[in-house]
């Protein structure tokens, strides 16, 4: 748009719109425009044009938050200064969410897969690689600690009973809840997921340490082996 945002009617400018109606009245592109502060003089595009282009290129704010600085700078009109401002703002949002969540060890116990998912969804859904975690429990199913077992594609060579139950034995755990994330966003278990779950449940019976559930975290949804009668 010729002349940029300053030539727009005042009520339509993102800054004035936010001052009058609050941040909830702004679109994601308009909020990004405020973070960017200015457009690209070389191409004549406004900050809002750039905000729209970022959403278009990365599909969503989450996709933008997952992008690297070089990837963001590939968008025409976004230099190092603008790219760092964007990632700084998005990471502040992530840190706020982290601080608002209670530490997992502060829960007396988890009583359902839905409760585990609600607490850990935001932490694991944004991971670029699969992380396999064991929540270690005492005899009353109270949380003792969380153990990261492996990182990478899930298979029996990476997630071996020895590694899982070593952590449980060291913490004197009586039971555990297993979980891992699918970076694809689809929590449907793979054949490897099924094989690893069977293996660890069998090992748990031998070790006398119960595997109560295995939860796969996807994009705003999850799969519970226990809820599906597979444990």
ZALODREN-186215 format. One line per field, with one value per residue (C-alpha): residue number from 1; x, y, z. Coordinates in Angstrom, 3 decimals. Example, Ala and Ser with C-alpha at 12.3 -4.5 7.8 and 13.67 -1.06 7.14 Angstrom:
BEGIN
pos: c(1_2)
X: c(12.300_13.670)
Y: c(-4.500_-1.060)
Z: c(7.800_7.140)
END
This chain:
BEGIN
pos: c(1_2_3_4_5_6_7_8_9_10_11_12_13_14_15_16_17_18_19_20_21_22_23_24_25_26_27_28_29_30_31_32_33_34_35_36_37_38_39_40_41_42_43_44_45_46_47_48_49_50_51_52_53_54_55_56_57_58_59_60_61_62_63_64_65_66_67_68_69_70_71_72_73_74_75_76_77_78_79_80_81_82_83_84_85_86_87_88_89_90_91_92_93_94_95_96_97_98_99_100_101_102_103_104_105_106_107_108_109_110_111_112_113_114_115_116_117_118_119_120_121_122_123_124_125_126_127_128_129_130_131_132_133_134_135_136_137_138_139_140_141_142_143_144_145_146_147_148_149_150_151_152_153_154_155_156_157_158_159_160_161_162_163_164_165_166_167_168_169_170_171_172_173_174_175_176_177_178_179_180_181_182_183_184_185_186_187_188_189_190_191_192_193_194_195_196_197_198_199_200_201_202_203_204_205_206_207_208_209_210_211_212_213_214_215_216_217_218_219_220_221_222_223_224_225_226_227_228_229_230_231)
X: c(0.000_1.467_2.640_2.645_0.644_1.016_-1.286_-4.041_-7.092_-6.057_-8.570_-7.075_-3.443_-2.306_-0.840_-3.863_-6.211_-4.488_-4.559_-8.294_-9.494_-6.742_-4.449_-7.256_-8.709_-5.585_-4.877_-1.650_-0.262_-1.101_0.624_3.685_3.567_3.865_6.854_8.513_7.946_8.511_8.131_10.557_11.333_13.051_9.904_7.397_5.763_4.380_5.053_1.604_2.493_5.567_3.511_1.100_3.981_5.510_2.227_1.887_5.437_5.463_1.754_1.217_2.779_4.013_5.717_7.315_8.443_10.032_11.975_15.625_16.983_18.346_14.974_13.106_15.624_14.866_11.575_12.194_12.308_13.212_16.779_18.695_17.172_13.571_14.195_15.713_12.807_10.312_12.032_12.586_8.868_7.796_10.277_9.017_5.567_7.002_8.790_5.593_3.833_6.716_6.645_2.870_3.012_3.597_6.729_5.762_7.180_4.703_1.776_0.785_-0.242_-1.568_-4.885_-5.404_-3.634_-5.597_-4.050_-0.521_-1.193_-2.661_0.438_3.134_1.563_3.076_6.524_6.801_4.646_7.184_10.172_11.837_12.974_11.275_12.004_11.226_10.553_9.675_7.644_8.784_6.224_6.301_4.075_1.134_1.588_3.000_5.531_9.156_10.903_11.087_13.833_14.797_15.623_16.444_16.176_15.650_13.473_11.908_13.076_14.124_17.845_17.510_14.847_16.203_14.712_18.119_18.121_14.494_14.626_18.063_16.511_13.560_15.764_18.026_14.964_13.353_10.297_7.395_5.724_6.130_4.241_6.049_5.605_7.126_6.257_5.649_7.098_4.759_1.832_0.025_-0.002_-1.020_1.422_3.881_4.791_7.979_5.905_3.839_6.899_8.714_5.614_5.162_8.842_8.850_5.603_7.068_10.285_8.272_6.479_9.832_11.322_8.264_7.933_4.523_4.179_0.863_0.625_2.493_1.289_2.157_1.934_1.011_-0.287_-2.966_-3.965_-2.571_-2.763_-2.911_-2.068_-3.911_-7.056_-7.059_-6.705_-3.190_-1.582)
Y: c(0.000_3.320_5.491_2.680_2.316_6.008_6.901_4.574_5.843_6.089_3.501_0.903_1.313_-1.610_0.597_2.876_-0.081_-1.815_1.330_1.762_-1.852_-3.926_-6.645_-9.186_-7.015_-7.457_-10.277_-12.270_-10.325_-7.016_-8.098_-9.084_-5.677_-4.005_-6.194_-5.393_-1.669_-0.752_-2.154_-2.662_0.655_-1.020_-2.883_-0.394_-3.029_-2.035_-3.801_-5.376_-6.685_-8.305_-9.745_-11.316_-12.688_-14.307_-16.046_-17.160_-18.508_-20.350_-21.354_-20.361_-18.614_-21.955_-22.568_-19.153_-19.858_-23.124_-21.369_-20.419_-16.905_-17.700_-19.153_-16.029_-13.788_-15.524_-13.621_-10.530_-7.421_-9.285_-8.576_-9.664_-6.947_-7.793_-11.551_-11.349_-9.169_-11.741_-14.694_-12.727_-11.895_-15.467_-16.879_-14.513_-16.012_-19.517_-18.569_-17.145_-20.462_-22.369_-20.287_-20.588_-24.381_-26.096_-28.278_-31.847_-32.933_-30.653_-32.874_-35.384_-37.738_-37.916_-39.708_-39.795_-39.554_-36.358_-34.729_-35.713_-34.359_-31.103_-30.459_-31.535_-30.849_-27.388_-28.580_-31.567_-30.694_-28.061_-30.411_-31.003_-34.499_-37.324_-37.403_-40.483_-39.759_-41.821_-40.287_-42.233_-42.936_-44.264_-47.004_-44.582_-43.411_-40.069_-38.377_-38.871_-37.401_-37.274_-39.075_-38.349_-41.770_-40.986_-38.448_-39.406_-41.819_-44.412_-48.001_-50.872_-50.205_-46.609_-47.230_-50.336_-51.711_-51.412_-47.623_-47.208_-49.420_-48.248_-44.838_-46.406_-48.546_-45.611_-43.604_-46.612_-46.200_-48.619_-47.647_-45.367_-43.537_-43.454_-40.672_-39.404_-36.820_-37.034_-33.916_-34.603_-33.662_-36.985_-39.033_-42.284_-44.968_-46.350_-50.064_-49.132_-47.459_-50.614_-52.857_-50.713_-50.525_-54.306_-54.802_-52.359_-53.709_-57.227_-55.978_-54.131_-57.327_-59.048_-56.103_-55.591_-51.973_-51.374_-49.509_-47.713_-46.001_-44.885_-41.526_-40.198_-36.400_-34.792_-31.413_-30.619_-34.286_-37.461_-41.242_-43.264_-46.960_-47.502_-45.708_-47.947_-51.114_-51.865_-51.830)
Z: c(0.000_-1.079_1.793_4.317_7.524_8.458_5.548_6.748_8.656_12.291_13.499_11.126_12.171_14.370_17.109_17.379_17.057_19.969_22.126_21.525_21.560_23.174_21.766_21.333_18.556_16.424_14.022_14.255_11.291_12.986_16.205_14.188_12.498_15.909_16.765_13.427_13.899_10.259_6.791_3.930_2.246_-0.707_-1.790_-0.407_1.783_5.169_8.473_8.148_4.685_6.216_9.067_6.596_4.550_7.665_8.526_4.909_4.722_8.064_8.091_11.751_14.726_15.959_12.622_12.918_16.493_15.310_12.538_12.805_12.332_8.837_7.805_8.929_7.179_3.889_3.840_1.730_3.898_7.119_8.181_11.305_13.526_12.636_12.799_16.284_17.510_16.275_17.932_21.151_21.414_20.704_23.196_25.903_25.353_25.708_28.941_30.409_29.738_31.316_34.501_34.830_34.828_38.116_38.295_37.599_40.948_42.736_41.717_44.354_41.592_38.064_37.821_34.047_30.714_30.046_33.115_32.036_28.555_29.858_31.948_29.466_26.069_25.564_26.580_24.274_21.258_20.120_20.093_16.727_17.743_19.589_23.304_25.364_29.031_32.089_34.914_37.962_40.684_44.237_45.693_45.966_42.366_43.487_41.219_42.271_39.235_35.464_33.545_29.934_28.501_24.887_22.106_18.492_16.531_18.784_18.428_20.656_20.222_21.510_24.175_25.860_29.091_30.705_30.315_31.387_34.460_35.577_36.167_37.991_40.232_41.141_42.230_44.002_41.773_42.108_38.829_35.836_33.118_29.781_27.269_24.076_21.448_17.720_16.000_13.062_15.309_14.739_17.981_16.272_17.517_15.006_14.840_16.722_19.448_19.837_19.945_22.519_24.711_24.727_25.502_28.423_29.887_29.841_31.437_34.076_35.063_35.540_37.450_39.628_38.405_36.820_33.525_34.044_30.655_27.572_26.248_22.787_22.546_19.232_18.130_20.735_21.025_22.504_22.412_25.622_25.463_28.763_27.573_24.485_26.568_25.335_28.797)
END
